[in-house]
Amino acid sequence: LQVQDDILDGIGATEKTGKRQGSDIQHEKSTYPALLGLDNAQKKALDLYQEAMDSLSLLASQSYNTSSLEALAGFIIERDN
């Protein structure tokens, strides 16, 4: 969640995110894009998403209902606000 939030702070539209683009950097906050670069931060977000989906798949194979968590993970990685 934090990785995607940091990415959106840097590239998200102000009218969609509800805060001025780049405000974290202006406030000198440590962010994933600042530490890793934007491309690597986006890769990190996708890697974490895939890790979560793999874990949920394992739980689903043991008869756990993971549909809500899968939807939440999808929402987090795809959100633009």
C-alpha positions in Angstrom: 0.0 0.0 0.0 2.7 2.5 0.9 4.7 1.9 -2.2 1.7 2.6 -4.4 0.8 5.6 -2.3 4.3 7.0 -2.7 4.1 6.4 -6.5 0.8 8.2 -6.8 2.1 11.1 -4.8 4.8 11.6 -7.5 2.8 10.9 -10.6 -0.9 11.0 -9.7 -3.2 13.8 -10.8 -3.9 16.3 -7.9 -7.6 16.2 -8.7 -7.7 12.4 -8.3 -5.3 11.9 -5.3 -6.7 14.8 -3.3 -3.3 16.2 -2.6 -0.8 18.2 -4.6 1.4 16.1 -6.8 4.9 15.8 -5.3 3.9 17.0 -1.8 5.8 14.2 -0.1 9.0 15.3 -1.8 8.4 18.9 -1.0 8.0 18.0 2.7 11.2 16.0 2.4 9.5 12.7 3.2 11.4 9.5 2.5 9.5 7.8 -0.3 10.0 4.6 -2.4 10.5 6.5 -5.7 13.0 8.8 -4.0 14.9 5.8 -2.6 14.6 3.4 -5.6 13.6 5.6 -8.5 10.2 5.6 -10.1 10.7 2.5 -12.3 12.1 0.4 -9.5 9.4 1.6 -7.1 6.7 0.5 -9.6 8.5 -2.8 -10.0 8.6 -3.2 -6.2 4.8 -2.5 -6.0 4.1 -5.2 -8.7 6.5 -7.7 -7.0 4.7 -7.2 -3.7 1.3 -7.6 -5.4 2.4 -10.8 -7.0 3.8 -12.1 -3.7 0.4 -11.4 -2.0 -1.4 -13.1 -4.9 0.8 -16.1 -4.6 0.2 -16.3 -0.8 -3.6 -16.0 -1.4 -3.5 -18.7 -4.0 -1.9 -21.0 -1.5 -4.6 -20.2 1.0 -7.3 -20.7 -1.6 -5.9 -24.1 -2.4 -6.5 -25.0 1.2 -10.2 -24.1 0.9 -10.0 -20.6 2.3 -12.1 -17.9 0.7 -9.6 -15.3 -0.4 -11.8 -13.4 -2.9 -12.1 -10.3 -0.8 -8.4 -10.1 -0.2 -7.7 -10.7 -3.9 -10.0 -7.8 -4.7 -8.4 -5.6 -2.2 -4.9 -6.3 -3.5 -6.1 -5.6 -7.0 -7.7 -2.3 -6.0 -4.5 -1.2 -4.3 -2.2 -1.9 -7.2 -4.7 -0.4 -9.8 -5.9 2.6 -7.9 -5.2 6.1 -9.2 -6.3 8.1 -6.2 
